[in-house]
Amino acid sequence: MTEYLVRFVAGGLIVSAFAILGDMLRPKSFAGLLGAAPSVALATLGIAVVQHGPQYAAAASWTMIYGAIALGCYSLAVCQLLMRFRLGALPATILAFAVWFVVAFGLLAGLGGAA
Amino acid sequence: MPIKLSSSALKQTHWYEYAVRFALGGLATVVAGLIGSRFGVSVGGLFLALPAIFCASATLIESHERRAKEKAGLNGQRRGQQAAALDAAGAGLGSIGLAAFAAVFYVVVSTSAIGAFIAAVLAWAAVSVLAWWLRRKLRVTSRTERAGRIRPSANSRSTVP
């Protein structure tokens, strides 16, 4: 239970810090870089290294590369849904989750995890 | 356009909007941990790059821009969508940096855990900013080229009878 409380607080703080920095930065396209900040990764990998050691964290970071590629496709899909299909931000970002899941799990199924 | 850091944008954000981001960020970190322990490290690793708070961030950006336009008596719906799309485009470029973060962490972590975090964060920042800068330079170049291509033909029309 304590572990998950630590995860929650650490993740919340890191995500909030990046979000505040993103709010303060201009232009908007540059601030958007922080939308792909490694906030969840920093908290999770830190705990993974302490709990399970570097090999475990390395294996997690390998498949994180697939997740990052999926995030790139997700962002592109959100852009298209907003600009071409003129959806609102909330439905666009929720619908595009399908793209993230397909690409991330497709890459994992096709290329496998860390050796 | 130079990169600016301004605190005035923070005044637009309500306290509960920060609370939503904190809660979603914390929840995403807990979920990533739970998935890792339930389905294994490979599946858990994918969720380290989950666009967890993207919905909240994009919705906030859209509503802030819409409100600003509506204050001026205009319909701000399209402006809100465009601002959210710009943010998504930035996140797309940032995802290249996120992949670099993961790759550098993977290579360095067996040597030094602290060193891996420092090197990975530096790689993320450097690659993200470089991707944004390149995108900006290439876009400006293609515009200039197009303008350059139009101008000579316009001149030739006016000088050649």
Interface residues (C-beta under 8 A of the other chain):
Chain A: E3 Y4 R7 F8 V9 A10 G11 G12 L13 I14 V15 S16 A19 I20 G22 D23 M24 L25 R26 P27 K28 S29 F30 A31 G32 L33 L34 G35 A36 A37 P38 S39 V40 A41 L42 A43 T44 L45 G46 I47 A48 V49 P54 Q55 Y56 A57 A58 A59 A60 S61 W62 T63 M64 I65 Y66 G67 A68 I69 A70 L71 G72 Y74 S75 L76 V78 C79 L82 M83 R86 L87 G88 A89 L90 A92 T93 I94 F97 W100 A104 F105 L108 G112 G113 A114
Chain B: M1 I3 K4 L5 S6 S7 A9 L10 T13 Y18 R21 F22 A23 L24 G25 G26 L27 A28 T29 V30 A32 G33 L34 G36 G40 V41 S42 V43 G44 G45 L46 F47 L48 A49 L50 P51 A52 I53 F54 C55 S57 A58 T59 I61 E62 R78 G80 Q81 Q82 A83 A84 A85 L86 D87 A88 A89 G90 A91 G92 L93 G94 S95 I96 G97 L98 A99 F101 A102 A103 F105 Y106 V109 S110 A113 A116 F117 A120 V121 W124 S128 V129 W132 R136
